[in-house]
Each structure stands twice: as structure tokens, then as C-alpha cells.
Amino acid sequence: MNCANCKKLVCLVGGRKRPAECPMENYPEVYEKAKIIYQDPTIKKMALNAGIVEARGYIEWPRIKDTIEFAKLMDYKKIGLAFCIGLLKEAKKAQEIFESYGFEVYSILCKTGAFTKTEVGELPQEYQMKSKTGYTIGFISCNPVGQALLLNEFKTDFNVIIGLCVGHDSLFIKYSEAPVTVLIAKDRRLAHNPAAALYTYYYDKYFHRDQQSQ
């Protein structure tokens, strides 16, 4: 299974001659299972409304508009915002926008229920971040599980991630009872535009050097 390097794209153009390694050729039972899942009324509604939003806003709408329109079509009332403290300004602006569309918004900071990182496990000395004056920073752990559980308590209909760290976002998604989307994927180096690393010649060389050093 190697769809990223497929040149035939049979699934897109509707052809019948599939590559030998095509998952559609080798795992038909998986796709039959998926069809059954789509018959669940909630799943069907999500899939149909996602298609509507894609068609209506294609190329025209920014992602936050997509999110708003999808939430409206789904009849969601309560929106949860799980955000990183480093994107406090962005979270405040997003909350204002969602509220202007009539949503009830519950925003929760990554440091909620703060505890020290040593309470989870000892962080090796070389990975403890220090300020220029030698003061240890990053000592208070983020709590994505706590963010998810708290939004579960408020019974949000739809949760939106704003800049949670890689791994923390995974934990949040794992424990969120409501469906989750990502509004901003954190990338401090690239102004929260991680796709830029895929388009830039510099990063082609960077990843090549990185592989050689391993």
C-alpha cells in the first residue's frame, strides 16, 4: 500500500485496472465495512455536510469559515477550543469569531490543571528547556487529557484544536468525546504553516542532511 506514489489514481478517475499493490484490490472487505459505517445517521450527516462545505467554499473560504459552516450544518451549538498558551491571541480571536456566529464557546488552555512534568515521568536533563539566565522553563506540563475531559464535562458538540503540540494533540483527540478538527497546526518555525516545509527547496536539503546524520 503506497498511495502517495501511485501514478494511476484509479480511485479518482474510475478506472478498473488497479496496480497490484492497490488497497482497493487487496482489501475489499475494509471498504465494505466503511460503507456500513456511513449508514449510521450521525456519520452520514457528517460525511454529507463535509462534502457540502468542500464544494461551497472550495478555494474561496479560509479554514475557520469551513469550520463555522460545517458546525452550522451539523446543528452544533457548543464549540470547545483546546489551545496552546503560545497561541493565546489566536484563540481569543477565534472565540470572538465563533461567538459572533451564535455558538456557545468553551475555551480551555493547555496548562489547565497544571502539574510538573516529573509527575508524569522524569524528563532527561538534556531536554529540559532553560532561559538565557539559566532558569528552567517548560517545567509545567501541558495537560491535553485534562483539556479533553473538561470539555467532555461541558458536553461540547465539536472541539477545535488551536496549536497543541504534536503528541499533545493526539492525546486530546484520543480522549475527546466530541468530534475534533484542527484549526491551527503548531509550527513555530514556519508561522504555523507546516506545509511550507514540503514546498521549500531549503527543507529538501535540510531533511536530506538530517537523514545522513542519523
C-alpha positions in Angstrom: 0.0 0.0 0.0 1.8 3.1 -1.3 -0.9 5.6 -2.4 1.4 8.6 -2.1 3.5 7.3 -5.0 0.6 6.0 -7.2 0.6 7.2 -10.8 -2.7 5.7 -11.9 -5.1 7.1 -9.3 -7.7 4.6 -10.3 -9.8 5.5 -7.2 -10.1 9.1 -8.6 -10.6 8.6 -12.3 -12.8 5.5 -12.0 -10.6 3.0 -14.0 -10.8 -0.7 -13.4 -7.1 -1.7 -13.9 -5.6 -1.3 -10.5 -1.9 -1.6 -9.5 -1.2 -4.9 -7.8 -0.5 -3.2 -4.5 -3.7 -1.1 -4.6 -5.6 -1.5 -1.3 -8.9 -1.4 -3.2 -7.7 -4.6 -4.9 -6.5 -6.3 -1.8 -8.8 -5.2 1.0 -12.3 -5.0 -0.4 -13.7 -6.1 3.0 -12.4 -2.9 4.5 -14.3 -0.7 2.1 -17.4 -2.7 2.6 -17.1 -2.2 6.4 -16.7 1.6 5.7 -19.9 1.6 3.7 -21.8 0.1 6.6 -20.4 2.7 9.0 -21.5 5.5 6.7 -25.1 4.3 7.2 -25.0 5.4 10.8 -27.2 8.6 10.7 -24.6 10.8 12.5 -21.7 9.6 10.4 -23.8 10.0 7.2 -24.7 13.5 8.2 -21.0 14.4 8.9 -19.9 13.0 5.6 -22.6 14.7 3.5 -22.1 18.1 5.2 -18.3 17.8 4.8 -18.9 17.4 1.1 -21.2 20.4 1.0 -18.7 22.6 2.8 -15.9 21.5 0.5 -18.0 22.3 -2.6 -19.4 25.6 -1.4 -16.1 27.1 -0.1 -13.6 25.5 -2.4 -10.6 27.8 -2.7 -12.7 30.7 -1.5 -13.1 30.1 2.3 -10.4 30.1 4.9 -10.4 27.1 7.2 -12.1 28.9 10.0 -15.1 29.7 7.7 -15.1 26.0 6.7 -15.3 25.1 10.4 -18.1 27.5 11.1 -20.2 26.4 8.1 -19.7 22.7 8.9 -20.7 23.3 12.6 -23.8 25.2 11.4 -24.9 22.4 9.0 -24.3 19.8 11.8 -26.5 21.9 14.2 -23.7 22.1 16.7 -24.3 24.6 19.5 -21.4 24.2 21.8 -17.8 24.6 20.5 -14.8 23.7 22.5 -11.5 25.4 21.8 -8.4 23.5 23.1 -5.5 25.8 22.6 -1.8 26.3 23.4 -0.7 29.2 25.6 1.6 30.2 22.8 -1.5 30.9 20.7 -3.5 32.8 23.3 -4.1 35.8 20.9 -5.3 33.5 18.1 -7.6 31.6 20.5 -9.1 34.8 21.7 -9.8 36.0 18.2 -11.2 32.6 17.1 -13.5 32.6 20.2 -14.8 36.0 19.2 -15.5 34.9 15.7 -17.3 31.7 16.7 -19.4 33.6 19.2 -20.3 36.2 16.6 -22.0 33.3 14.7 -24.0 32.4 17.7 -22.0 29.5 19.1 -21.6 28.9 22.8 -17.8 28.6 23.2 -15.8 26.9 25.9 -12.1 27.6 25.6 -9.5 25.7 27.6 -5.8 26.4 28.0 -3.1 23.7 27.6 -1.8 24.3 31.1 -5.2 23.7 32.8 -4.8 21.5 35.9 -1.1 22.2 35.7 1.3 19.7 37.2 5.1 19.3 36.9 6.5 17.1 34.2 8.1 14.9 36.8 4.7 13.8 38.0 4.3 12.0 34.6 7.9 10.9 34.4 11.4 12.2 34.7 12.4 14.3 31.7 16.1 13.8 30.8 18.2 16.9 31.7 19.2 17.5 28.1 15.5 18.0 27.2 14.8 20.5 29.9 14.5 23.9 28.3 16.3 26.8 30.0 16.1 30.5 29.7 19.2 32.7 29.0 19.6 33.3 32.7 19.6 29.5 33.4 16.1 29.3 34.7 14.3 26.1 33.9 11.3 26.7 31.7 8.8 24.3 30.3 8.7 22.7 33.7 4.9 22.8 33.9 3.4 20.1 31.8 0.6 20.6 29.3 -2.5 18.6 30.1 -4.3 17.7 26.9 -6.1 14.8 28.6 -7.4 17.3 31.2 -8.5 19.6 28.4 -10.5 16.8 26.7 -12.0 15.6 29.9 -13.1 19.1 30.9 -14.8 19.8 27.5 -16.5 16.4 27.9 -17.9 17.6 31.2 -19.4 20.6 29.3 -20.7 18.3 26.7 -19.4 20.3 23.7 -20.7 19.2 20.3 -17.5 19.9 18.4 -13.9 20.6 19.6 -11.4 22.7 17.7 -7.6 22.4 18.3 -5.6 25.6 18.1 -1.8 25.0 18.2 -1.5 22.0 20.5 1.9 20.4 20.3 2.5 17.2 18.3 1.6 14.3 20.6 -0.5 16.6 22.9 -3.0 17.0 20.0 -3.1 13.2 19.7 -3.9 12.8 23.4 -6.6 15.4 23.2 -8.2 13.7 20.2 -8.0 10.3 21.9 -9.9 11.4 25.0 -12.4 13.9 23.4 -15.9 12.5 23.3 -16.9 15.1 20.7 -15.6 15.1 17.1 -12.4 17.1 16.7 -11.0 19.3 13.9 -7.7 21.3 13.8 -7.9 25.0 13.1 -4.2 25.7 13.6 -1.4 23.1 13.5 1.5 24.4 15.5 4.7 25.1 13.6 6.7 27.8 15.4 9.5 27.8 12.8 7.1 28.3 9.8 4.4 30.7 11.3 2.1 27.7 11.9 2.2 26.7 8.2 3.7 23.2 8.3 3.0 22.6 4.6 5.7 25.2 3.8 8.4 22.6 4.6 7.1 20.5 1.8 7.3 23.3 -0.8 10.7 24.8 0.1 14.0 23.9 -1.5 15.8 24.6 1.7 13.9 21.9 3.5 14.6 19.4 0.8 18.3 19.8 1.6 17.6 20.0 5.4 15.8 16.7 5.5 18.5 15.1 3.3 21.2 16.2 5.8 19.1 15.1 8.7 18.8 11.6 7.3 22.5 11.4 6.7 23.3 12.4 10.3 21.1 9.5 11.7 
